[in-house]
C-alpha cells in the first residue's frame, strides 16, 4: 500500500485522496458535458455524497461551480 501511494504521488504530484477526487471530478465534467442529468445524479454517479463538498471540490479543481460550468455549456450549445 505504501509503495502504491508513493508511486501515485511521484507520478501525479497528488496524494491518493487528491488523485481520486480529481478522477471523480473529471468524470463529473464528462457526464455533465454529454448527458442531460441533474447535479445530484452526477454527484452520486461519481461517488460524492454531499452537494456542498461536491461544489467546493469542483470549484477548487476547475475555478467555477458546477452550476456555472453547466451554464457555460448551455451557452455554447445555444450559440451553435
Backbone as XML, in Angstrom:
<?xml version="1.0"?>
<chain id="A" units="angstrom">
  <residue number="1" name="UNK">
    <atom name="N" x="0.823" y="-1.188" z="0.000"/>
    <atom name="CA" x="0.000" y="0.000" z="0.000"/>
    <atom name="C" x="0.871" y="1.259" z="0.000"/>
  </residue>
  <residue number="2" name="UNK">
    <atom name="N" x="1.884" y="1.267" z="0.827"/>
    <atom name="CA" x="2.751" y="2.434" z="0.922"/>
    <atom name="C" x="3.436" y="2.711" z="-0.412"/>
  </residue>
  <residue number="3" name="UNK">
    <atom name="N" x="3.915" y="1.659" z="-1.066"/>
    <atom name="CA" x="4.591" y="1.834" z="-2.359"/>
    <atom name="C" x="3.629" y="2.378" z="-3.405"/>
  </residue>
  <residue number="4" name="UNK">
    <atom name="N" x="2.398" y="1.901" z="-3.397"/>
    <atom name="CA" x="1.389" y="2.401" z="-4.339"/>
    <atom name="C" x="1.143" y="3.881" z="-4.104"/>
  </residue>
  <residue number="5" name="UNK">
    <atom name="N" x="0.958" y="4.272" z="-2.870"/>
    <atom name="CA" x="0.715" y="5.676" z="-2.538"/>
    <atom name="C" x="1.894" y="6.544" z="-2.976"/>
  </residue>
  <residue number="6" name="UNK">
    <atom name="N" x="3.118" y="6.052" z="-2.734"/>
    <atom name="CA" x="4.316" y="6.799" z="-3.127"/>
    <atom name="C" x="4.410" y="6.918" z="-4.646"/>
  </residue>
  <residue number="7" name="UNK">
    <atom name="N" x="4.067" y="5.858" z="-5.355"/>
    <atom name="CA" x="4.131" y="5.854" z="-6.815"/>
    <atom name="C" x="3.136" y="6.855" z="-7.403"/>
  </residue>
  <residue number="8" name="UNK">
    <atom name="N" x="1.931" y="6.866" z="-6.878"/>
    <atom name="CA" x="0.913" y="7.818" z="-7.353"/>
    <atom name="C" x="1.355" y="9.242" z="-7.057"/>
  </residue>
  <residue number="9" name="UNK">
    <atom name="N" x="1.919" y="9.479" z="-5.885"/>
    <atom name="CA" x="2.413" y="10.806" z="-5.514"/>
    <atom name="C" x="3.531" y="11.242" z="-6.467"/>
  </residue>
  <residue number="10" name="UNK">
    <atom name="N" x="4.421" y="10.312" z="-6.804"/>
    <atom name="CA" x="5.528" y="10.617" z="-7.711"/>
    <atom name="C" x="5.022" y="10.943" z="-9.109"/>
  </residue>
  <residue number="11" name="UNK">
    <atom name="N" x="4.085" y="10.161" z="-9.610"/>
    <atom name="CA" x="3.589" y="10.335" z="-10.978"/>
    <atom name="C" x="2.688" y="11.557" z="-11.096"/>
  </residue>
  <residue number="12" name="UNK">
    <atom name="N" x="1.760" y="11.712" z="-10.160"/>
    <atom name="CA" x="0.737" y="12.751" z="-10.306"/>
    <atom name="C" x="1.041" y="14.024" z="-9.521"/>
  </residue>
  <residue number="13" name="UNK">
    <atom name="N" x="1.893" y="13.922" z="-8.519"/>
    <atom name="CA" x="2.140" y="15.071" z="-7.656"/>
    <atom name="C" x="1.030" y="15.302" z="-6.651"/>
  </residue>
  <residue number="14" name="UNK">
    <atom name="N" x="0.126" y="14.336" z="-6.535"/>
    <atom name="CA" x="-1.010" y="14.452" z="-5.623"/>
    <atom name="C" x="-1.015" y="13.280" z="-4.655"/>
  </residue>
  <residue number="15" name="UNK">
    <atom name="N" x="-1.630" y="13.504" z="-3.490"/>
    <atom name="CA" x="-1.837" y="12.385" z="-2.577"/>
    <atom name="C" x="-2.896" y="11.472" z="-3.189"/>
  </residue>
  <residue number="16" name="UNK">
    <atom name="N" x="-3.049" y="10.282" z="-2.653"/>
    <atom name="CA" x="-4.024" y="9.336" z="-3.200"/>
    <atom name="C" x="-5.448" y="9.905" z="-3.134"/>
  </residue>
  <residue number="17" name="UNK">
    <atom name="N" x="-5.767" y="10.597" z="-2.038"/>
    <atom name="CA" x="-7.098" y="11.194" z="-1.910"/>
    <atom name="C" x="-7.341" y="12.278" z="-2.941"/>
  </residue>
  <residue number="18" name="UNK">
    <atom name="N" x="-6.343" y="13.135" z="-3.142"/>
    <atom name="CA" x="-6.466" y="14.190" z="-4.148"/>
    <atom name="C" x="-6.579" y="13.595" z="-5.553"/>
  </residue>
  <residue number="19" name="UNK">
    <atom name="N" x="-5.789" y="12.550" z="-5.819"/>
    <atom name="CA" x="-5.796" y="11.899" z="-7.127"/>
    <atom name="C" x="-7.172" y="11.309" z="-7.430"/>
  </residue>
  <residue number="20" name="UNK">
    <atom name="N" x="-7.753" y="10.611" z="-6.470"/>
    <atom name="CA" x="-9.077" y="10.005" z="-6.657"/>
    <atom name="C" x="-10.131" y="11.089" z="-6.837"/>
  </residue>
  <residue number="21" name="UNK">
    <atom name="N" x="-10.053" y="12.162" z="-6.061"/>
    <atom name="CA" x="-11.003" y="13.260" z="-6.197"/>
    <atom name="C" x="-10.910" y="13.886" z="-7.595"/>
  </residue>
  <residue number="22" name="UNK">
    <atom name="N" x="-9.699" y="14.073" z="-8.087"/>
    <atom name="CA" x="-9.512" y="14.633" z="-9.428"/>
    <atom name="C" x="-10.142" y="13.739" z="-10.485"/>
  </residue>
  <residue number="23" name="UNK">
    <atom name="N" x="-9.941" y="12.439" z="-10.373"/>
    <atom name="CA" x="-10.539" y="11.493" z="-11.325"/>
    <atom name="C" x="-12.059" y="11.585" z="-11.259"/>
  </residue>
  <residue number="24" name="UNK">
    <atom name="N" x="-12.622" y="11.630" z="-10.060"/>
    <atom name="CA" x="-14.073" y="11.728" z="-9.902"/>
    <atom name="C" x="-14.610" y="13.015" z="-10.506"/>
  </residue>
  <residue number="25" name="UNK">
    <atom name="N" x="-13.922" y="14.126" z="-10.279"/>
    <atom name="CA" x="-14.393" y="15.402" z="-10.802"/>
    <atom name="C" x="-14.265" y="15.459" z="-12.325"/>
  </residue>
  <residue number="26" name="UNK">
    <atom name="N" x="-13.237" y="14.857" z="-12.879"/>
    <atom name="CA" x="-13.120" y="14.792" z="-14.348"/>
    <atom name="C" x="-14.248" y="13.958" z="-14.942"/>
  </residue>
  <residue number="27" name="UNK">
    <atom name="N" x="-14.615" y="12.895" z="-14.254"/>
    <atom name="CA" x="-15.749" y="12.074" z="-14.698"/>
    <atom name="C" x="-17.037" y="12.889" z="-14.617"/>
  </residue>
  <residue number="28" name="UNK">
    <atom name="N" x="-17.184" y="13.701" z="-13.579"/>
    <atom name="CA" x="-18.359" y="14.565" z="-13.442"/>
    <atom name="C" x="-18.447" y="15.532" z="-14.621"/>
  </residue>
  <residue number="29" name="UNK">
    <atom name="N" x="-17.308" y="16.107" z="-15.023"/>
    <atom name="CA" x="-17.268" y="17.008" z="-16.184"/>
    <atom name="C" x="-17.736" y="16.259" z="-17.431"/>
  </residue>
  <residue number="30" name="UNK">
    <atom name="N" x="-17.256" y="15.055" z="-17.595"/>
    <atom name="CA" x="-17.639" y="14.240" z="-18.760"/>
    <atom name="C" x="-19.143" y="13.979" z="-18.777"/>
  </residue>
  <residue number="31" name="UNK">
    <atom name="N" x="-19.694" y="13.609" z="-17.637"/>
    <atom name="CA" x="-21.134" y="13.342" z="-17.547"/>
    <atom name="C" x="-21.920" y="14.609" z="-17.840"/>
  </residue>
  <residue number="32" name="UNK">
    <atom name="N" x="-21.534" y="15.721" z="-17.217"/>
    <atom name="CA" x="-22.277" y="16.973" z="-17.397"/>
    <atom name="C" x="-22.172" y="17.479" z="-18.835"/>
  </residue>
  <residue number="33" name="UNK">
    <atom name="N" x="-21.062" y="17.186" z="-19.507"/>
    <atom name="CA" x="-20.872" y="17.650" z="-20.877"/>
    <atom name="C" x="-21.671" y="16.840" z="-21.891"/>
  </residue>
  <residue number="34" name="UNK">
    <atom name="N" x="-21.906" y="15.575" z="-21.602"/>
    <atom name="CA" x="-22.510" y="14.694" z="-22.593"/>
    <atom name="C" x="-23.912" y="14.196" z="-22.267"/>
  </residue>
  <residue number="35" name="UNK">
    <atom name="N" x="-24.358" y="14.406" z="-21.045"/>
    <atom name="CA" x="-25.673" y="13.918" z="-20.652"/>
    <atom name="C" x="-26.476" y="15.032" z="-20.001"/>
  </residue>
  <residue number="36" name="UNK">
    <atom name="N" x="-27.776" y="14.967" z="-20.148"/>
    <atom name="CA" x="-28.656" y="15.956" z="-19.527"/>
    <atom name="C" x="-29.211" y="15.367" z="-18.231"/>
  </residue>
  <residue number="37" name="UNK">
    <atom name="N" x="-28.424" y="15.491" z="-17.155"/>
    <atom name="CA" x="-28.823" y="14.930" z="-15.862"/>
    <atom name="C" x="-28.699" y="15.995" z="-14.778"/>
  </residue>
  <residue number="38" name="UNK">
    <atom name="N" x="-29.389" y="15.780" z="-13.689"/>
    <atom name="CA" x="-29.319" y="16.697" z="-12.553"/>
    <atom name="C" x="-27.967" y="16.578" z="-11.857"/>
  </residue>
  <residue number="39" name="UNK">
    <atom name="N" x="-27.552" y="17.665" z="-11.213"/>
    <atom name="CA" x="-26.279" y="17.652" z="-10.498"/>
    <atom name="C" x="-26.244" y="16.592" z="-9.408"/>
  </residue>
  <residue number="40" name="UNK">
    <atom name="N" x="-27.372" y="16.367" z="-8.749"/>
    <atom name="CA" x="-27.385" y="15.347" z="-7.692"/>
    <atom name="C" x="-27.083" y="13.970" z="-8.267"/>
  </residue>
  <residue number="41" name="UNK">
    <atom name="N" x="-27.581" y="13.687" z="-9.462"/>
    <atom name="CA" x="-27.283" y="12.394" z="-10.083"/>
    <atom name="C" x="-25.807" y="12.304" z="-10.452"/>
  </residue>
  <residue number="42" name="UNK">
    <atom name="N" x="-25.255" y="13.385" z="-10.958"/>
    <atom name="CA" x="-23.823" y="13.415" z="-11.293"/>
    <atom name="C" x="-22.995" y="13.122" z="-10.048"/>
  </residue>
  <residue number="43" name="UNK">
    <atom name="N" x="-23.332" y="13.792" z="-8.943"/>
    <atom name="CA" x="-22.613" y="13.582" z="-7.684"/>
    <atom name="C" x="-22.616" y="12.124" z="-7.268"/>
  </residue>
  <residue number="44" name="UNK">
    <atom name="N" x="-23.789" y="11.530" z="-7.254"/>
    <atom name="CA" x="-23.885" y="10.146" z="-6.798"/>
    <atom name="C" x="-23.192" y="9.184" z="-7.750"/>
  </residue>
  <residue number="45" name="UNK">
    <atom name="N" x="-23.228" y="9.482" z="-9.040"/>
    <atom name="CA" x="-22.571" y="8.609" z="-10.020"/>
    <atom name="C" x="-21.057" y="8.630" z="-9.889"/>
  </residue>
  <residue number="46" name="UNK">
    <atom name="N" x="-20.503" y="9.749" z="-9.439"/>
    <atom name="CA" x="-19.051" y="9.816" z="-9.268"/>
    <atom name="C" x="-18.625" y="9.492" z="-7.845"/>
  </residue>
  <residue number="47" name="UNK">
    <atom name="N" x="-19.574" y="9.229" z="-6.967"/>
    <atom name="CA" x="-19.253" y="8.776" z="-5.614"/>
    <atom name="C" x="-19.043" y="9.874" z="-4.591"/>
  </residue>
  <residue number="48" name="UNK">
    <atom name="N" x="-19.629" y="11.050" z="-4.830"/>
    <atom name="CA" x="-19.560" y="12.137" z="-3.853"/>
    <atom name="C" x="-20.945" y="12.290" z="-3.243"/>
  </residue>
  <residue number="49" name="UNK">
    <atom name="N" x="-21.017" y="12.265" z="-1.913"/>
    <atom name="CA" x="-22.300" y="12.158" z="-1.232"/>
    <atom name="C" x="-22.986" y="13.490" z="-0.934"/>
  </residue>
  <residue number="50" name="UNK">
    <atom name="N" x="-22.225" y="14.541" z="-0.694"/>
    <atom name="CA" x="-22.861" y="15.798" z="-0.307"/>
    <atom name="C" x="-22.623" y="16.883" z="-1.360"/>
  </residue>
  <residue number="51" name="UNK">
    <atom name="N" x="-23.668" y="17.677" z="-1.585"/>
    <atom name="CA" x="-23.590" y="18.714" z="-2.607"/>
    <atom name="C" x="-22.601" y="19.810" z="-2.216"/>
  </residue>
  <residue number="52" name="UNK">
    <atom name="N" x="-22.530" y="20.134" z="-0.933"/>
    <atom name="CA" x="-21.609" y="21.192" z="-0.514"/>
    <atom name="C" x="-20.157" y="20.786" z="-0.787"/>
  </residue>
  <residue number="53" name="UNK">
    <atom name="N" x="-19.815" y="19.541" z="-0.495"/>
    <atom name="CA" x="-18.456" y="19.062" z="-0.756"/>
    <atom name="C" x="-18.189" y="19.017" z="-2.259"/>
  </residue>
  <residue number="54" name="UNK">
    <atom name="N" x="-19.156" y="18.541" z="-3.028"/>
    <atom name="CA" x="-19.013" y="18.467" z="-4.480"/>
    <atom name="C" x="-18.746" y="19.856" z="-5.054"/>
  </residue>
  <residue number="55" name="UNK">
    <atom name="N" x="-19.535" y="20.839" z="-4.644"/>
    <atom name="CA" x="-19.388" y="22.204" z="-5.144"/>
    <atom name="C" x="-18.028" y="22.777" z="-4.749"/>
  </residue>
  <residue number="56" name="UNK">
    <atom name="N" x="-17.648" y="22.588" z="-3.502"/>
    <atom name="CA" x="-16.368" y="23.108" z="-3.009"/>
    <atom name="C" x="-15.191" y="22.477" z="-3.755"/>
  </residue>
  <residue number="57" name="UNK">
    <atom name="N" x="-15.206" y="21.165" z="-3.896"/>
    <atom name="CA" x="-14.115" y="20.461" z="-4.577"/>
    <atom name="C" x="-14.076" y="20.814" z="-6.065"/>
  </residue>
  <residue number="58" name="UNK">
    <atom name="N" x="-15.240" y="20.918" z="-6.681"/>
    <atom name="CA" x="-15.337" y="21.250" z="-8.105"/>
    <atom name="C" x="-14.759" y="22.640" z="-8.355"/>
  </residue>
  <residue number="59" name="UNK">
    <atom name="N" x="-15.144" y="23.598" z="-7.515"/>
    <atom name="CA" x="-14.659" y="24.971" z="-7.681"/>
    <atom name="C" x="-13.153" y="25.047" z="-7.457"/>
  </residue>
  <residue number="60" name="UNK">
    <atom name="N" x="-12.652" y="24.311" z="-6.484"/>
    <atom name="CA" x="-11.213" y="24.299" z="-6.218"/>
    <atom name="C" x="-10.451" y="23.716" z="-7.411"/>
  </residue>
  <residue number="61" name="UNK">
    <atom name="N" x="-10.999" y="22.680" z="-8.031"/>
    <atom name="CA" x="-10.330" y="21.997" z="-9.138"/>
    <atom name="C" x="-10.409" y="22.782" z="-10.451"/>
  </residue>
  <residue number="62" name="UNK">
    <atom name="N" x="-11.587" y="23.357" z="-10.745"/>
    <atom name="CA" x="-11.814" y="23.945" z="-12.063"/>
    <atom name="C" x="-12.056" y="25.453" z="-12.065"/>
  </residue>
  <residue number="63" name="UNK">
    <atom name="N" x="-12.118" y="26.077" z="-10.883"/>
    <atom name="CA" x="-12.259" y="27.520" z="-10.817"/>
    <atom name="C" x="-13.664" y="28.053" z="-11.000"/>
  </residue>
  <residue number="64" name="UNK">
    <atom name="N" x="-14.639" y="27.170" z="-11.083"/>
    <atom name="CA" x="-16.045" y="27.590" z="-11.162"/>
    <atom name="C" x="-16.917" y="26.515" z="-10.541"/>
  </residue>
  <residue number="65" name="UNK">
    <atom name="N" x="-18.110" y="26.903" z="-10.154"/>
    <atom name="CA" x="-19.019" y="25.941" z="-9.533"/>
    <atom name="C" x="-19.613" y="25.043" z="-10.615"/>
  </residue>
  <residue number="66" name="UNK">
    <atom name="N" x="-20.165" y="23.893" z="-10.232"/>
    <atom name="CA" x="-20.815" y="23.026" z="-11.216"/>
    <atom name="C" x="-21.935" y="23.752" z="-11.970"/>
  </residue>
  <residue number="67" name="UNK">
    <atom name="N" x="-22.695" y="24.597" z="-11.274"/>
    <atom name="CA" x="-23.777" y="25.339" z="-11.923"/>
    <atom name="C" x="-23.227" y="26.294" z="-12.971"/>
  </residue>
  <residue number="68" name="UNK">
    <atom name="N" x="-22.137" y="26.984" z="-12.647"/>
    <atom name="CA" x="-21.513" y="27.882" z="-13.619"/>
    <atom name="C" x="-21.002" y="27.102" z="-14.825"/>
  </residue>
  <residue number="69" name="UNK">
    <atom name="N" x="-20.441" y="25.929" z="-14.581"/>
    <atom name="CA" x="-19.957" y="25.084" z="-15.665"/>
    <atom name="C" x="-21.105" y="24.692" z="-16.584"/>
  </residue>
  <residue number="70" name="UNK">
    <atom name="N" x="-22.236" y="24.290" z="-15.993"/>
    <atom name="CA" x="-23.408" y="23.916" z="-16.800"/>
    <atom name="C" x="-23.936" y="25.103" z="-17.594"/>
  </residue>
  <residue number="71" name="UNK">
    <atom name="N" x="-23.936" y="26.293" z="-16.997"/>
    <atom name="CA" x="-24.377" y="27.494" z="-17.715"/>
    <atom name="C" x="-23.482" y="27.753" z="-18.921"/>
  </residue>
  <residue number="72" name="UNK">
    <atom name="N" x="-22.176" y="27.587" z="-18.742"/>
    <atom name="CA" x="-21.240" y="27.772" z="-19.854"/>
    <atom name="C" x="-21.507" y="26.769" z="-20.971"/>
  </residue>
  <residue number="73" name="UNK">
    <atom name="N" x="-21.784" y="25.531" z="-20.609"/>
    <atom name="CA" x="-22.094" y="24.505" z="-21.608"/>
    <atom name="C" x="-23.362" y="24.881" z="-22.361"/>
  </residue>
  <residue number="74" name="UNK">
    <atom name="N" x="-24.384" y="25.298" z="-21.640"/>
    <atom name="CA" x="-25.656" y="25.663" z="-22.274"/>
    <atom name="C" x="-25.500" y="26.872" z="-23.189"/>
  </residue>
  <residue number="75" name="UNK">
    <atom name="N" x="-24.654" y="27.827" z="-22.802"/>
    <atom name="CA" x="-24.402" y="28.994" z="-23.663"/>
    <atom name="C" x="-23.735" y="28.549" z="-24.963"/>
  </residue>
  <residue number="76" name="UNK">
    <atom name="N" x="-22.772" y="27.654" z="-24.858"/>
    <atom name="CA" x="-22.074" y="27.167" z="-26.050"/>
    <atom name="C" x="-23.023" y="26.414" z="-26.973"/>
  </residue>
  <residue number="77" name="UNK">
    <atom name="N" x="-23.911" y="25.607" z="-26.373"/>
    <atom name="CA" x="-24.877" y="24.850" z="-27.180"/>
    <atom name="C" x="-25.847" y="25.783" z="-27.895"/>
  </residue>
  <residue number="78" name="UNK">
    <atom name="N" x="-26.274" y="26.839" z="-27.229"/>
    <atom name="CA" x="-27.240" y="27.752" z="-27.835"/>
    <atom name="C" x="-26.612" y="28.646" z="-28.904"/>
  </residue>
  <residue number="79" name="UNK">
    <atom name="N" x="-25.275" y="28.832" z="-28.834"/>
    <atom name="CA" x="-24.577" y="29.644" z="-29.825"/>
    <atom name="C" x="-24.246" y="28.875" z="-31.091"/>
  </residue>
  <residue number="80" name="UNK">
    <atom name="N" x="-24.377" y="27.571" z="-31.063"/>
    <atom name="CA" x="-24.062" y="26.771" z="-32.261"/>
    <atom name="C" x="-25.260" y="26.435" z="-33.063"/>
  </residue>
</chain>
